[in-house]
Amino acid sequence: MFLLGITLALGGCAMSYQEPPYAVLHRSGGVEYRQYEPYLIAETVVAGSEDFDSAGTEGFRRLFKYITGANTGQAKIAMTVPVSQAAPSEKIAMTVPVQQVNSASGWRIAFMLPKQYTPDNAPAPTDSRVRVVAIPGKLTAVLRYSGRWTESNFLTKRDELVRILAAAGIKQLTEPRLARYNAPFSLPFLRRNEVLIDVNKVPDQASDPASPSAMPSGR
C-alpha cells in the first residue's frame, strides 16, 4: 500500500514536479556543474541502518506522511523532486528527487519543499524525526545515470564521479549523495538518477578540453 501511495504521488513523470532551482555553469566529462539557489528541505535520519533499500523506504515513508498532513495545520504539501539519500553529516535537498547518503550511523533522506515555503511559514512536522532545514546556495558536481536504484549502481557512479573530480583537481566539500527523480514503477532504463557532490570550483577552463557553457537551467 505504501508503494502505491508513492506511485500516486509521483506519477509517471518527474518533470511535472518542482526541482531545486539551479544554473548549469559547466559540462565536462559527463559531469554537470550546477550553481544551486538556496531552498528548504524536509529531512529525516534513519539511524542505525546500514541497509540502503530499507533505509530509503523508511525515510521516504516519514517524509511522505509529513507532506500529506503529519504537520502542524495538517497542510497538504506538493510533492517535489528529487528524493535525496546521504550520510547524516550531509545537508540534503528534496523535491524530486529523493536523495540518499550512507554512514555508519545510518542514512539521511530528504526532499525540497515547494518554493512558496520559507523558514517562517513552513509547516512544522509532527514527527520529531523529521525536520525542516534551510539549504544555502552551493556549487554541485552531478553525474547522471539511468538504471535500477541499487546500492551497487550508486557506488559505481559515486566512484566514477570521485575519480573525475580528483583528476580535475576539484575538492569535495560533502560526501556523495544519491538523487532519485522517478516513481517506483518507472522502467529502469528511463529513470533519471544522479550522484551529487558539493565542490569548491568548476574545472580549470584553460586546461579543460570541453568548452564551458553558462546555461541557466532554473527548475
C-alpha positions in Angstrom: 0.0 0.0 0.0 2.8 2.4 0.8 4.4 1.9 -2.7 1.0 2.5 -4.2 0.9 5.8 -2.3 4.3 6.8 -3.7 3.2 5.9 -7.2 0.1 8.1 -6.9 2.1 10.9 -5.5 4.9 10.9 -8.0 3.1 9.8 -11.1 4.9 8.7 -14.2 7.0 11.7 -15.0 9.2 13.7 -12.6 9.3 16.6 -15.0 5.9 17.9 -13.7 7.4 18.5 -10.3 9.4 21.3 -8.9 13.1 20.8 -8.5 15.6 22.9 -6.6 16.5 25.9 -8.8 19.9 25.9 -10.4 22.0 27.2 -13.3 24.4 24.9 -15.3 27.8 26.6 -15.2 29.9 24.0 -17.0 29.8 20.5 -18.5 32.8 18.2 -18.8 33.5 14.5 -19.0 29.8 13.6 -18.4 29.7 15.8 -15.3 27.4 18.8 -14.9 28.5 21.6 -12.6 25.4 23.4 -11.2 25.0 26.5 -9.1 22.0 25.9 -6.8 20.0 28.7 -5.3 19.0 28.5 -1.6 16.0 26.3 -0.7 14.3 24.5 2.1 14.2 20.8 2.7 12.4 18.3 4.9 14.8 15.6 6.1 15.0 12.6 8.3 17.8 10.4 9.5 17.2 6.6 9.6 19.6 5.9 12.4 21.3 2.6 13.0 20.5 1.2 9.5 23.2 0.1 7.1 20.8 -1.3 4.6 20.5 1.0 1.5 17.0 0.0 0.4 15.2 -0.3 3.7 16.6 3.0 4.9 15.4 4.7 1.8 11.9 3.3 2.1 11.6 4.1 5.8 12.9 7.7 5.3 10.6 8.3 2.4 7.7 7.0 4.4 8.3 9.5 7.1 8.6 12.4 4.6 5.6 11.3 2.6 3.5 11.4 5.8 4.8 14.9 6.6 3.7 16.3 3.2 0.3 14.6 3.3 -0.7 16.0 6.7 1.6 15.0 9.5 2.4 18.6 10.3 1.0 21.5 12.3 -2.1 22.7 10.5 -2.4 19.3 8.7 -1.3 21.1 5.5 -1.0 19.2 2.2 2.4 20.0 0.6 3.0 19.5 -3.1 5.5 16.7 -4.0 8.8 17.8 -5.4 11.9 16.0 -6.9 14.3 14.6 -6.3 14.3 12.5 -3.2 17.8 12.6 -1.7 19.7 10.0 0.3 23.0 10.8 2.0 25.1 10.3 5.1 23.8 12.0 8.3 26.6 14.6 8.0 25.1 15.7 4.8 22.6 18.5 4.4 20.4 17.2 1.5 17.6 18.6 -0.5 14.4 17.1 -1.7 11.6 17.9 -4.1 12.0 15.4 -6.8 14.5 13.7 -6.5 14.9 11.8 -3.3 18.5 11.8 -2.2 20.4 9.3 -0.1 23.8 9.0 1.5 25.3 6.5 3.9 27.4 6.5 7.1 28.0 4.1 10.0 25.2 5.8 11.9 22.6 5.5 9.2 21.1 7.3 6.2 19.7 10.8 5.7 16.7 11.1 3.4 15.4 14.5 2.2 13.5 16.4 -0.4 12.9 20.1 -1.2 9.9 22.0 0.0 8.0 24.0 -2.7 9.2 27.5 -3.4 6.3 29.2 -1.6 7.6 28.0 1.8 10.1 29.9 3.9 11.6 29.1 7.4 8.8 31.3 8.8 5.8 29.7 7.1 6.9 26.1 6.5 4.6 23.7 8.4 6.3 22.1 11.4 6.5 18.3 11.3 4.6 16.4 14.0 7.1 13.5 13.8 10.1 14.5 15.9 12.3 12.5 13.4 11.5 14.9 10.6 12.8 18.5 10.5 12.8 21.4 8.1 16.2 22.8 7.2 17.4 25.8 5.1 20.0 24.9 2.5 22.3 27.7 1.3 23.3 28.2 -2.3 26.1 25.8 -3.4 28.1 24.6 -6.3 27.5 20.9 -7.1 29.1 18.4 -9.4 26.5 16.0 -10.8 26.8 12.7 -12.7 23.6 11.4 -14.2 22.7 7.8 -15.0 19.8 5.5 -15.6 19.0 2.1 -14.2 17.9 0.4 -11.0 18.1 2.0 -7.6 20.6 -0.4 -6.2 23.5 0.3 -3.9 25.9 -1.2 -6.3 24.9 1.1 -9.1 25.1 4.1 -6.8 28.6 3.1 -5.6 29.8 2.5 -9.2 28.7 6.0 -10.2 29.9 7.5 -7.0 33.4 6.2 -7.6 33.4 7.4 -11.2 32.5 11.0 -10.1 35.1 11.0 -7.3 37.8 9.9 -9.8 36.7 12.7 -12.3 36.8 15.4 -9.6 40.2 14.2 -8.3 41.7 14.2 -11.8 40.5 17.8 -12.3 41.9 18.9 -9.0 38.5 19.8 -7.6 37.9 19.5 -3.8 34.9 17.6 -2.5 33.0 19.6 0.2 30.5 16.9 1.0 30.0 13.1 0.8 28.3 11.8 -2.4 24.6 11.6 -2.3 22.0 9.8 -4.5 19.1 11.7 -6.1 16.0 9.8 -7.4 13.6 11.5 -9.8 11.1 8.9 -10.8 8.2 6.8 -9.4 9.0 3.2 -8.3 7.1 1.7 -11.3 9.1 3.6 -13.9 11.2 1.5 -16.3 14.8 1.4 -15.0 16.3 2.5 -18.4 14.1 5.6 -18.4 14.9 6.7 -14.9 16.8 9.8 -14.0 19.2 9.1 -11.2 22.1 11.4 -10.1 25.1 11.3 -7.9 25.8 14.8 -6.4 28.8 16.2 -4.6 29.2 19.8 -3.5 32.6 21.2 -4.7 34.8 24.2 -4.4 35.1 25.2 -8.1 34.4 24.2 -11.7 37.2 22.7 -13.8 40.0 25.0 -14.9 38.7 26.2 -18.3 42.2 26.8 -19.7 43.1 23.1 -19.4 39.7 21.6 -19.9 39.1 20.4 -23.5 35.4 20.8 -23.1 34.2 24.3 -23.8 32.3 25.7 -20.8 28.8 26.8 -21.2 26.9 29.0 -18.8 23.4 27.8 -19.3 20.7 29.0 -16.9 18.6 25.9 -16.1 16.3 27.0 -13.2 13.7 24.4 -12.5 
